[in-house]
Amino acid sequence: MRIYWEDTDAGGIVYYANYLKFMERARTEWLRAAGIEQLPLKEQHGLMFVVVDVAASYRKPARYGDELLVTCEIADRTRASLTFQQQVLRGGLDGELLVEGKVRVACLDAVNLRPTAMPKELIRER
């Protein structure tokens, strides 16, 4: 992804909260690559994923115009949650680590908003 002016503060440095948005987009694309679209998940299965824990370590700043890679992999799973390990890198997979984070999402019943087990056909071992 490319950093645009809207992603930065007055000094041209990415505003810290925007990294959480970048990681959210990567998780959405990870789900999409696994064949899971979030709107049909809610409408057809009555399920939704919500963030319940976030930890982020900011190492170096990204700046206007930078091209970043945001990674996403499962670090842990339970019947009703996934924990993702994520990195934001400048310069590709072997590039400079800017931010690393751990994000836990819970699978909820979309009506009562209570945790529910993820159907096996939706999330398989990776």
C-alpha positions as CSV (number, residue, x, y, z in Angstrom):
1,M,0.0,0.0,0.0
2,R,1.1,3.6,-0.7
3,I,1.0,6.3,2.0
4,Y,-1.1,9.3,1.0
5,W,-1.1,12.8,2.5
6,E,-4.4,11.9,4.3
7,D,-2.6,9.1,6.2
8,T,-0.1,11.6,7.7
9,D,0.1,14.3,10.3
10,A,1.3,17.9,9.5
11,G,4.9,16.6,9.4
12,G,4.2,14.1,6.7
13,I,4.6,11.1,9.1
14,V,1.9,8.4,9.3
15,Y,-0.5,9.1,12.2
16,Y,-0.1,6.2,14.7
17,A,-3.8,5.1,14.6
18,N,-3.7,4.7,10.8
19,Y,-1.5,1.6,11.2
20,L,-4.4,-0.1,12.9
21,K,-6.5,0.7,9.8
22,F,-3.7,-0.7,7.6
23,M,-3.7,-3.9,9.6
24,E,-7.5,-4.1,9.5
25,R,-7.3,-4.0,5.7
26,A,-4.7,-6.8,5.6
27,R,-6.9,-9.0,7.8
28,T,-9.9,-8.3,5.5
29,E,-7.8,-9.3,2.5
30,W,-6.6,-12.4,4.4
31,L,-10.2,-13.5,4.9
32,R,-11.0,-12.7,1.3
33,A,-8.1,-14.8,0.1
34,A,-9.5,-17.6,2.3
35,G,-12.9,-17.3,0.5
36,I,-14.6,-15.4,3.4
37,E,-16.4,-12.1,2.7
38,Q,-17.5,-10.4,5.8
39,L,-20.9,-9.1,4.6
40,P,-22.1,-12.6,3.5
41,L,-20.7,-14.0,6.7
42,K,-23.1,-11.8,8.6
43,E,-26.1,-12.0,6.3
44,Q,-25.9,-15.8,5.5
45,H,-24.4,-17.2,8.6
46,G,-25.3,-14.6,11.3
47,L,-21.6,-14.2,12.3
48,M,-19.2,-11.4,12.5
49,F,-15.6,-10.8,13.6
50,V,-14.8,-8.0,16.1
51,V,-11.5,-6.9,17.5
52,V,-11.2,-7.6,21.2
53,D,-7.5,-7.0,21.8
54,V,-4.8,-5.0,20.1
55,A,-1.1,-4.6,20.9
56,A,1.2,-2.6,18.7
57,S,4.9,-1.7,18.9
58,Y,6.0,1.2,16.8
59,R,9.6,0.9,15.7
60,K,10.1,3.5,12.9
61,P,7.8,6.0,11.2
62,A,6.4,5.7,7.7
63,R,6.2,8.9,5.6
64,Y,4.2,10.4,2.8
65,G,4.9,8.5,-0.4
66,D,6.3,5.3,1.2
67,E,5.2,2.0,-0.2
68,L,4.4,-0.5,2.6
69,L,3.7,-4.2,2.9
70,V,1.3,-5.3,5.7
71,T,1.5,-9.0,6.7
72,C,-1.0,-11.1,8.4
73,E,-0.7,-14.6,9.8
74,I,-2.5,-16.6,12.5
75,A,-0.5,-16.7,15.7
76,D,-3.2,-18.5,17.8
77,R,-6.8,-19.8,17.4
78,T,-9.5,-21.0,19.7
79,R,-13.0,-22.1,18.9
80,A,-14.3,-18.6,18.9
81,S,-11.3,-16.4,18.2
82,L,-8.2,-15.8,16.0
83,T,-5.1,-14.0,17.0
84,F,-3.2,-12.5,14.1
85,Q,0.5,-11.5,14.2
86,Q,1.0,-8.6,11.8
87,Q,3.9,-6.5,10.6
88,V,4.1,-3.3,8.6
89,L,7.3,-3.2,6.5
90,R,8.9,-0.7,4.2
91,G,10.6,-2.3,1.2
92,G,8.9,-5.7,1.0
93,L,9.2,-8.9,3.1
94,D,12.9,-8.4,3.7
95,G,12.4,-4.7,4.3
96,E,12.5,-2.4,7.3
97,L,10.2,-3.3,10.2
98,L,8.1,-0.2,11.1
99,V,5.3,-1.6,13.2
100,E,4.4,-5.0,14.6
101,G,1.2,-5.9,16.2
102,K,-1.0,-8.7,17.6
103,V,-4.7,-8.5,17.1
104,R,-7.3,-10.9,18.5
105,V,-10.7,-11.0,16.8
106,A,-13.7,-12.9,18.2
107,C,-16.4,-14.5,16.3
108,L,-19.8,-13.2,17.5
109,D,-23.4,-14.1,16.9
110,A,-24.5,-11.0,14.9
111,V,-27.8,-10.8,16.7
112,N,-26.9,-11.2,20.4
113,L,-23.3,-10.2,20.0
114,R,-22.1,-13.1,22.1
115,P,-19.0,-15.2,21.3
116,T,-19.8,-18.3,19.1
117,A,-17.7,-21.0,17.7
118,M,-16.5,-20.5,14.1
119,P,-17.9,-23.0,11.7
120,K,-15.1,-25.4,10.5
121,E,-16.0,-24.9,6.9
122,L,-15.3,-21.1,7.3
123,I,-11.9,-21.2,9.0
124,R,-9.7,-24.2,8.3
125,E,-6.2,-24.8,9.5
126,R,-3.6,-22.7,7.6
